[in-house]
């Protein structure tokens, strides 16, 4: 299945929580889940079916996929990689997702949403350690430097991003130089530094069936 192309607001309504897929709009009164806090579809308002244990686990996995903008096969690969690593599988999974380049660009404040960050990376606006980086799924390492390319810094888009980034605080595992539109990976995130509302144990239970 290809990437989702319909309104991303329907995804938030389907999961019943804000996934923050449209940046600043998600914090405004225009947010779809504020106006229509029920499942999309003709009978969404009246749906009252009881959700099974499997259904709860599935929804948590789908919610996580949608937050990070990852396709099903990619997500399964992340899980298998997390399962092979030492430590807690669920936490390993979230750390891998947080290390994606598009997520790091978003966390640094250089995009209003992960979707926008993915587009900016795809269009070649960033470098990783001085080299062009246009693959959103690249995993950053400790010590990596992410920076807006010199020929992109003067664009009106990045002037707006720079102004907005001034008022944002990156997570503890990242540092940012707003004036240079650059950021550093100081460490890998710990679970308590990942603020997404995810119950990763439900995902582990789903894949352990």
Phi, psi and omega in degrees: 000138182280183181290146182296131184240357179278185180300125181291340178296332176295329179293318177298316181294324179294323181274346177078011178217160176286127177259356177056053182267349183237028173063229186298332180300329182294339180264000184255174179288351178279352181304129185299323184288340175285322182276327182227077185279053178211165183298137179292158180120166185300326184246018183299322182295331186259000186288125182228021186292147179282135183266132180285170177299318177298319179298321179296317179295318180297316181297324179293321177294315179297320179298316181295316176303316184288324177301315185266357177067043184249138177285164186301312182295319177300316183296317179298320178296320176299317181296315181297322177296316179297323182291331180281339183281157174291151179107195183273123187303314182299317179292320177302320180298312181294323179295319177299316180295322179293333183279354176300142183301318181296323178293320180295319176301318178295314182296329178286348180092013182270008175203151183277346179205165177294327178296315178296320179300319179298319179294317181295320178293315179303325182276004172078030183273356185236155171242153175237113184055039176086357181248145180303132181231108183235025177244107185301332185275359177304138179264125180282158178238164178299132181096350180294148178242122179251129184215147174290136181297148184303320183283359177256341187297331184272358181288148178305326180301313183281340170294319177294317180298319180298317179296318181291322182296335180301330185260007181251146179247119180288161176296165187298334184277359178237152170234151184224142172245098186296320182300322181269356185049053182223153178218156180238145173269107183276330182194171170278147182292149170263165184301321183286352177264359179259111190268005179288140183276081183233136172260089187295338179295328178295325179291319177299317179296323179298312183284348179270359181293000000 
